[in-house]
Amino acid sequence: MSADIVDRHGPAPQAAAAALVAYVLSLADDALVLGHRLSEWSGRGPTLEEDIALSNLALDLIGQARLCYSYAGELEGLGRDEDALAYRRDEHAYRNLLLLEQPNGDFAMTMARHLLYAAFLAPYFTALSASSDARLAEIGGKAAKEMAYHLRHAAEWVIRLGDGTEESRARMTAALDELWMYTGEMFDMDADESALSAQGIAVDRGSIRPAWEATLTRVLAQATLARPADRWMQRGGRAGRHSEHLGHLLAEMQVVHRAHPGASW
Amino acid sequence: MTEALMPLWEVFIRNRSGMPHKHCGSVHAADATMALQAARDVFTRRGESVSIWVIPSSAITASDPGDKEHLFEPTASKPYRHPTFYTVPDEVGHM
């Protein structure tokens, strides 16, 4: 069903339901934006093996996004399906973390971004698999296994690039340094998400921090890299205030669907 | 990518318990851990694999194609070695 026929003057959903929709959409946006970023590597990976690996990671994330968009659309009850939510919302409606829309940069940048996020998301989804919301618990259980491999894959590369050649080490150090200011936002929760967490539906993001810290400490030690110094953290993605990069990403991702609404093959 | 930094590894996959690992291809990787991950990413995308082996290609000792006359051709005249003279019951499964 297309967004064209949505009745924009219909009754507003209950506030609690709206909070859940917003939360599930934020999970979906995170997964789709990072999945799309990784898909940009398809055909351009540093080796054939890594090209396929990056596409596999992208497909895991896009699969997670689809599950979340479908659920958000059902909860919303306005007839928007996964395509309407992914392809027909503008930049300011997207709620993804700023970290995930950052450009791929070089391979070190992509792996650094992936380590920083997978180290959070793997334990996050494990916790979500115990959600009191059955659909979220199901999504969490499936995605936790996928993200455990993402973490393993990214960590092995960060270790080898950090503890590698002079050039790979310089690139990985620069990548971690550049991305560090986007890590604070992963742990932010607004009042609505905190309320969902208190009800056992969402996961308390702060509770994931010890696992995230432990993973980074272990991986960076093996990579013989220093943890970037904590500093001012960039935020705004959850409020729809994005870096200049998201608009370009969405333009490329949405152009075919918007040019041919409702087309299928 | 140089052969010295990213040597070749042979990949063997077992798709079901009880069946042997089968050679399915090769990957380039810097070390055994990365070879295992590359093998997973390249060769187990569609299957229900349960186990992967990776072995440095340089560790394999291969027969010389020039030796095929004395290694393999003598068996051509010994059809009695093929177990085709009796039927295998279905219950036996894979042999």
Interface residues (C-beta under 8 A of the other chain):
Chain A: P46 T47 L48 E49 E50 I52 A53 N56 Y149 R152 H153 E156 R160
Chain B: M1 M6 V27 H28 A29 A30 T33 M34 Q37 A38 R40 D41 V42 R45
